[in-house]
């Protein structure tokens, strides 16, 4: 008998007798002393550390094959605990503003908070376009290449967003302003 067939039989047995197996496991776990529990948990962590990649592949495959059930479960759980989750999120943002900002910069622009401060220092806390010293500067990036170009004040960044980074529109605006 192949190992795959044996695994399939074990899975089928487990799913048929899940409640009974879990009860027995809970009893065995409860009978252990604290020292035995710690040794067991250490063994589990060690196994997972050694086989992390394979475990993740297996977990991801299972999660993909049961995607709908996970989505439904996640949605129900979110709706059930929505207020608590939002409160925890808000509290975390309040307690760890730098971590939150660093994560946002990394995911959105691919730079760290240190890189941001370095850019800000190199620009002397001034907007690249209007050259005014501002406390809050936002990251400007190319939407095509996602490359960071520099830091701008909110007004200049908003203006670039409105004209959709179109150079011909900028030239038209300059001509219009030079009329008088």
C-alpha positions in Angstrom: 0.0 0.0 0.0 1.4 3.4 -1.0 1.9 6.2 1.4 -0.6 8.5 -0.4 -3.3 5.8 -0.1 -2.5 5.4 3.6 -2.7 9.1 4.2 -6.0 9.3 2.4 -7.4 6.4 4.6 -6.1 8.2 7.7 -7.7 11.4 6.6 -11.0 9.7 5.9 -10.8 7.9 9.3 -10.0 11.2 11.1 -12.9 13.1 9.5 -15.4 10.2 10.3 -14.2 10.1 14.0 -13.1 13.7 14.5 -15.0 14.4 17.7 -13.9 11.2 19.4 -10.3 11.7 18.4 -10.3 15.3 19.6 -11.9 14.2 23.0 -9.2 11.6 23.5 -6.4 14.1 22.6 -7.8 16.6 25.0 -7.8 14.0 27.8 -4.3 13.0 27.0 -3.1 16.6 26.9 -4.9 17.4 30.2 -3.1 14.4 32.0 0.3 15.8 31.1 2.3 17.7 33.6 3.5 21.3 32.8 7.0 20.0 32.1 5.7 17.3 29.7 3.5 19.9 28.0 6.5 22.2 27.5 8.6 19.4 26.0 5.8 18.4 23.7 5.2 22.0 22.5 9.0 22.4 22.0 9.0 19.2 19.8 6.0 20.6 17.8 7.8 23.9 17.2 11.0 22.1 16.2 9.1 19.9 13.8 7.4 22.9 12.3 10.7 24.8 12.0 12.3 21.9 10.1 9.3 21.3 7.9 8.0 24.9 7.6 8.1 25.1 3.8 6.3 21.8 3.3 3.7 22.7 6.0 3.0 26.0 4.4 2.6 24.4 1.0 0.2 21.9 2.4 -1.7 24.6 4.3 -1.9 26.9 1.3 -3.1 24.0 -1.0 -5.8 23.1 1.6 -6.8 26.7 2.0 -7.0 27.2 -1.8 -9.2 24.0 -2.3 -11.5 25.3 0.5 -11.5 28.9 -0.4 -15.2 29.5 -0.3 -15.6 28.0 3.1 -12.7 30.2 4.4 -14.2 33.3 2.9 -17.6 32.6 4.4 -16.0 31.8 7.8 -13.9 35.0 7.7 -16.8 37.1 6.7 -19.0 35.7 9.6 -16.2 36.1 12.1 -15.6 39.7 10.9 -19.3 40.6 11.2 -19.5 39.0 14.6 -16.4 40.7 16.1 -16.4 43.8 13.9 -16.5 46.4 16.7 -13.8 44.6 18.7 -11.6 44.2 15.6 -11.9 47.8 14.6 -11.2 48.9 18.2 -8.1 46.8 18.4 -6.9 48.1 15.0 -7.4 51.7 16.2 -5.6 51.0 19.4 -2.7 49.4 17.6 -2.4 52.4 15.2 -2.4 54.7 18.2 0.2 52.7 20.1 2.5 52.0 17.1 2.3 54.9 14.6 5.8 54.4 13.3 5.3 50.6 12.7 2.0 51.4 10.9 3.7 54.1 8.8 6.7 51.9 8.0 4.4 49.1 6.8 2.3 51.5 4.7 5.4 52.9 3.0 6.9 49.5 2.4 3.7 48.0 0.8 2.7 51.1 -1.2 6.1 52.5 -2.3 8.8 49.9 -1.4 10.7 52.2 0.9 11.2 52.1 4.7 10.6 54.9 7.2 14.4 55.4 7.3 14.4 55.9 3.6 11.6 58.5 3.9 13.5 60.4 6.6 16.6 60.3 4.5 14.7 61.7 1.5 13.2 64.4 3.7 16.6 65.4 5.1 18.2 65.5 1.6 15.4 67.8 0.4 15.8 70.0 3.6 12.2 69.4 4.5 11.1 71.2 1.3 8.7 70.3 -1.4 10.5 69.4 -4.6 8.2 71.5 -6.8 7.2 74.6 -4.8 10.4 74.6 -2.6 8.4 75.6 0.5 9.4 74.1 3.9 6.6 71.9 5.1 6.2 69.6 8.2 4.2 67.0 6.3 5.6 65.8 2.9 4.0 63.0 1.0 5.7 60.4 -1.2 5.4 61.1 -5.0 5.9 58.1 -7.3 5.5 57.2 -11.0 2.3 55.3 -11.4 3.8 53.4 -14.4 7.1 52.2 -12.9 6.1 52.6 -9.2 9.5 54.3 -8.7 9.7 57.0 -5.9 10.5 60.4 -7.4 10.7 62.5 -4.2 8.6 64.1 -1.5 6.0 66.8 -2.2 3.7 69.0 -0.2 0.0 67.9 -0.3 -1.0 70.7 -2.7 1.6 69.9 -5.3 0.9 66.2 -5.0 -2.8 66.8 -5.4 -2.1 69.0 -8.4 0.0 66.3 -10.1 -2.8 63.8 -9.4 -5.5 66.1 -11.0 -3.5 66.6 -14.2 -2.7 62.9 -14.2 1.1 63.6 -14.6 0.5 64.8 -18.2 3.4 67.1 -19.3 1.3 68.7 -22.1 -1.3 69.8 -19.5 1.5 71.3 -17.4 2.8 73.2 -20.4 -0.7 74.5 -21.1 -1.0 75.7 -17.5 2.3 77.5 -17.7 1.3 79.2 -21.0 -2.0 80.2 -19.4 -0.3 81.8 -16.4 2.2 83.6 -18.6 -0.5 85.4 -20.6 -0.8 88.3 -18.2 
